[in-house]
Amino acid sequence: MGKKIVVLNGSPRKHGNTAALIDRFTAGAQSAGHSVTRFNIAEMNISPCIGCLKGGKNKASPCTQKDDMDEIYPAYETADIIVLASPLYFWSFTAQLKTAIDRIFAAIEANGYAAPPKDCIMLIAAGDSSRSNFQPMIDYYKSFLSNIGWTDVGMLLAGGVNEIGDIAGKPVLEEAAALGAGIK
C-alpha cells in the first residue's frame, strides 16, 4: 500500500531549483505508488505563530488563527511522510517554511502535546555546495526530528544551484527521483 506524502515547499521561487527537486522526488514517489500532496507555502496566506497556547481544541482546524493552514492540517494529520523542502536561506529553512512548521504546533496541541509518529525527508537547494554551508541546516533538522519524535528517511542536499535553472541536468535530480521511488 502506498504512503501518503505531504510536501511543504518553502521556496518563494515558483519554478526554482527547490521546485525542480520536488518535481523529481514527486515523480519518483508516484511511480512507486505513493500519493503526494504539495503545498507551496509562499503562495498561501499563513500567519506566524502568536504563541497563544490556546490551539488544539478542534483537530480539523486546531489553531486559533484561521488562515490557509486549515488546508494543511487535514493532510498533515493523515500523512505518513512529511517532506520539508526549501532553499537554504541564512543557513536555515526559509521564513515561509518555518512559519508553517511553527504552526503545526497547534496540531500537536490537539494530540495532547505529542506529535504523531511521522517519517520525514528534507530537500535543500543552495548556492554553496560545501558541507560547512549545509551543516547548520543538518544540525537543526536532526535536532527538530529528535525533539518531535519523527524519523529521518532521507536528506538530499543540492549545492551549486543558486540561480533559477542551475539544477537542470544535475545528477541530484535523479537522486531526488530515486529517493521518492525508494520509499518503502
N, C-alpha and C positions, 0 to 999 in steps of 0.2 A: 504494500500500500504506500502511495506517495506521501511525502511530507508536505505540510503547509508552511510555506516560507513567506515571511514579511520582510521586504527590503525598505529600510529607511534611508532615502537618498538625501544627504545633507548638502549636496553641491548646488550652488546657485546657477551654474552653467548648464543650461538645458541639454546641450549636445557636447558636453565637455568630456574629459578623459575619464572621470568617475562614471559618467553615464555609459561610456563605452565598456568599462569593466562590468557594470551592472547588466548591460545588454548581453554580453557574452556569458556571464555567470547564469543569467536567467535562461538563455538558450540551452545551456548545458543541463541545468536543473529540470527544465521542462522535457528535455529529451529523455531524461531518466524517470519521467512520470510524476514529478513533483509539481505542485501548484505554487505560483509565485504572485504575490500581491505587492505592488511597488507604490510607495508614497514619495512624491517629490516635495520634500518639506519646504523648499524655498518658494514654491507656488501655493502654499497653503497659509491660512491665517491661524497661526499658533502663537499665543502669547507666552511669555516666560512664566515659570512657576512663581507664585507670590508667597510661598511658604506658609500658607494658612493652616495647614494640617487639618483641614475640615473636609477632605475628599473621602472617597471610598464608600459613600452611602448607597450608590447606585452603580452596579457593575457595568451597565451599558454606557453610562456617562459618569464616570467616577469623580471627575474634577469639578470643583465649584465654578471654574471658568468654563464658559460654553463657547467653543470655537471649533476649528477643524480637527482638533484631537479626537473629537467624537467620531470621526471617520476611522481613526487609527485604533482606538481602544478595542472594538469588537475583533478586528483582525489580529491584534496583539494577543488577546485572550485565547484564541484558538490556534495560534501559531506554534509550530514545533521548533522552528528556527527563526531567529531574528538576525538580519544582515544589517550591520552598521556600515554604511558606505559614505565616504567623504574625501574631499581633497584635504591635504594636510595644511591647516592654517595655523601659523604660530605654534607648531608642534602639538596640535590637538585637532579634534573634530571642529567643523565649522560651528558657528553660533547657532545656525538653523538646526543642525542635528542635535547639538547639546540641549537646546530648548525642548525638543521632542523627548529626548531621553529623560530630562528632568521631570517632564510632565507624566511620564509613565509611573512615577511615584504614586499618583492617585490610584492607579490600578492595583498597585501593591498595597496601598491602604485598604482597598476593597477586599483584599485577600488576607486580612488580619496582619498586615505588615510583613508578609512573607511573599517573596517573589516566586511565582510558579516556576518549576524547572523548565528551562529553555536551553537549546543549543544556540550558539552564536557564531557568526562569521564577521570578520572585519575586512573591508576592501578599502584601501587607501591609495590615492594618487598624489604624487608630489613632484616638485621640480628637481629636488636634490635626491640622488639615489643612495647616499651614504647611510650606513647603518645608524650612525650617530644622529642623523636627521630624523629617522623614524623611531629611535629608542624611547623618547618621552611618550609618544603615542602608544607604543607597545606596552610600556610600563603602566600607563593609565588603563588601557584595555584589560590587561591581566588583573590589575587591582579591582577594576569595576566588576569583572566577572567573578572574581573570588568573593567579593563582598555581597554581590547579588545572588550568588549561587548558580550562575549559568555555566555552561560548559563550552569551551572553545573548540570548534570543529573545523576551523580554518582561518588563516590570516594571509591576505595577499597584499603585498606592498609593491606598488608600481612607481618606481622612481624615474627621473629623467623625462617627465611628462608635464611640462609647465604650461605651454600654450595649447589652446584647443586644437585637437587633432594630432598632437605629438605622439599619442599612443598608437596611432594607426600602424599596423604591420608589426608591432612589437610582440614577442613571444608571450608576454604577460597576458595578452588577450586569450590565448589558447589555454594558459594556466587557469584563467577565470572560468572558461568553459569546462575544463576538466574538474575544477573544484565543484561546480554545480552538478555535473554529471556523476561525480563520485559520492554524492550524499547517500548514505545508507539509511 
